[in-house]
């Protein structure tokens, strides 16, 4: 019987020493050590052809900064020799926002190749020629794609089978159903005069579930109106139909 290959992240970067970094500790680190997933950090400079190992040049049309060259990056992607079914991602602030749904898709696959940009970006021609999917982790700019890649990999790894202690941990949290997660509480029962909400200690699982759902909805509506707008409206409550008594016949 053939053993399935572990989920694998292949990262193209100018700073391979940044990996696994924080992914080598805690849940992800234990899963990495036990072989549940793998990571390969490849140096883009290894594909440079001149003695200075140049990977960038000035932007065409002028402007500040430097741009990663298409020929060098394309060679680095090709040298990785990834299977055609593996997604090819580029961490970029202009990409589509990374969602929990997309993370779940990536976690269910063989694992992506992730390109980490630097400088002012990368030549558009290599994005088009190598079919790179641009992915953003937020509306802000980082020094490079490495930190964004670490975040994406961590989000995927925690969903891999056997990584989290309880399967429910992956289904009862923020964004799993389009909502933010409800507030959490634990001992002590009373903290600085504030008790744990009574419903959570009632033992009534239906009431707890209803309270948590209501809290999630309220938080999402208040803090993330963009997410709230995507939640389908609840169907209106319909009154129960009254049973019509059967006519009795006189005997």
N, C-alpha and C positions, 0 to 999 in steps of 0.2 A: 504493500500500500504506500502510495507516494505522500510524503508529508508536505502540506502546503507551505509555501514560502511565507516568512513573516512580512508584515507591513514594513515598507522601506521608504525612507526619505532621502533623496539625493539632493544635496545643496551645492549650487555653484556660487562661489563667493571669492572676494579678494582677501578674506580673513578667515580661512578654514579653522584657525585656532579658537574661534568663538564657539565652536561646536564640539561636543554636545552642550557645553556650558551648563545652564540651569536644568537642562533636560537630563543631566546625569545624576540628579538627586531626586528624592521623594518618589512619588508614584511613577513618573516617567523613567527615573533612573533605575528603580527596581525592575520595571518591565524591560528596560534595555538590557540590564544585566542577566535577566532570565531568558532573553531571546524572543520576547513577544514582539519586538520591533527592532529595526536596524536604522542606522543613520550613516551616511557617507558624505563628508564635506570635501569638495573638490576645488582646487585653487584655479581660478580663471587664468591667472598669469602663466600657468603651465602650458597654455595654448598660444601664448605670444611667440612671435617668430624672430624678433630682433634681440640683440644682445642686452638691451636695457629692459626687456620683458614689458614693453609698452602695451597698455590695454586701452588707452583713451587718446582722444585728440580734441582739438578745438571745435566748437559747434559750427556747422555750415550756416552761413548767413550772419555770423557774428553773435556776440553775446557773452556773458560771463560764464566761467566754469569750463568743465570738460565733459565729454560724452564718451561712454563705452563704445568701442569700435564693433561694428557688425561682424567683421571677419573673425576677430579674436573670439568673441562670444559664441558665434555660430560653431566655431571649431571646438570650443569647450563643451557645448551642448552635444555635438556629434560624438565627441570622445567619451561621453558618459555612457553611450550605447544603451539607453533605456528602452524597455519594451514599448511598442506602439500603444498599448492600452493604458500606459501610465500618464496622468495629466502633466502638462508642462505649465508651470505657474511662474509669474513674474510679480514680485511684491512691488506695488506701485501705488502712490496716493491717488492716482487717477483711475485706478481699477474699480471693479464692482466691489461694494462692501462685502466683507466676509460675514456670512450668516451661519447660525447653528445648523441650518438645513444643509448648507454647502459643506460644512465640516463633517457632518454625518455621511454625506456622499463620499467624501475623500477618505474617511476612515473605513468605509466598506470596500474600497478598492485596493489595488496593490501598493499604493503610495505614490506621491508625486515627485517630480523633479522641480526644484524651486530655485529660480534665479534671483539673486540678491543684487539689485542695482546699487550704484554709487554715483558720485559727482552730480551732474545735471540730468542724468538719465542714461538710456541706452539708445542706440541707433534704431529707428523705427523699422528699418528693413529686416533686422533679425527678429523682431517681434512678429512681423508678418510671415517671414520665410519659415520660421520654426514653430509657428502656431502657438505662441505664448499667451496664456490667459492671464490678464492683469487683475490682481487681487489687492484690495486695500483693507487695512485693519482700522482705519479711521481718517477723519478729515484733518490731518496734520502731517507735517513733513519730518522724517527722521534722517539721520546722517547716512543711512544705508538700509538695505532690505533685511539685514541679518536679524535684528530684533523682531521685525514683523514675521520673519520665517520661524523664529523660535516660538512666537505666540501661536502661529498656525499649526505647527507640529504638535505643540503641547495640547491644543484643543482637540486634535485628531487622536493622539495617543491615548488620552484618557477614556475615549470611547471604544478602544479595542477590547475584544473579549479577554477577560482575565486581569485587566489592569485595575479597575475599581473594585472595591470590596463588595459593594451591593449594587446589583443591576439597577435598582430603583434610583440610585444616585444620578444616573445618566438621564432619567426620564422625568424626575421631579425637581427641575432646576430652571433657571432663567432661560428663556427662548425655546425650551423644548416643545412648548405648545403655542409659541408666539407671544407669550406674556413674560413679564419680569417675575422673578421668584418672590414668594411671600416671605414675610419676616420670620426669622428663626429665634428660638428661645431654648435655654437649658438651665440647669441648677446654677445658683441658688433660686429658690422659689421667690424670694424677695430681694431685690437689688436696689439699694439707695431709695427705698420706699416704693419702688415700682414692682408690682407682682407680674408673674407670667399671666397672660390672658386666660381667664377661667375656662374658656372653651377648650383650650389645649390640654387641660388636666381633667376634663370631664369624663374621658373614656368613651365618649360618643364619637365613633369614627366618621359617621355621616356628617355630624356637625363640624368636626375638625376639617374635613374635606371642603365643606361649603364655606367655612371661614377662610381657609387658605385661598380658595378660588376668588372670593370676594376681595381679599387683600391684594392678590396678584393683579386683578382687574383694576383696582383703584390706583395702585402704584404705576401700572403701565399707562393708564389714562393721564395721570398727573405728570409723569416724568418722560414718557416716550410717546407723545401723541402720534408720531409717525407709525409706530408699531400698532397703537390702538386703532388707528384708522383702517388697518388691514384685517382686524378681527371681524368675522362675520357677525352681523347683529343677531341677537337671540330671537327665536320665534316668539310671538306674543303668547301669553298664557291664555289658553282657551278654557272657559268654564266647562265643567263636566256636564255631559248630557244627562238630563233627568230621564230615568226609565219611565216609560209610559205604562201605567197599570193596565193589565189585560182586562177587557170587558168580561164581566161575569154574566152568564146567561141564567135566567130564571128557570128553575127545574120544576 
